[in-house]
Amino acid sequence: MAAPEDGEDWEYSVEEVGENGDGSDEEPDRRIEPGSLDAENALFVALGVLIALGALAYGLGFI
């Protein structure tokens, strides 16, 4: 990033970006809601855990 021509470093101030840091003073109204557990997703998580544990055991010489 190029420096300003007057030689001073430029920084954002709170007045320019607001309290949220995104340029708006509005409070976001988005919430993350928990969803239902799918068998396919749980299977892939369990498979990933098993592969990671197997790789760790192999790397440590247990297998």
JONOR-V519190 format. One record per helix or strand. SS is the DSSP state (H for helix, E for strand). FROM is the first residue (numbers start at 0). TO is the last residue. If there is no record, write none. Layout:
SS & FROM & TO
SS & FROM & TO
This chain:
H & 13 & 16
H & 38 & 59
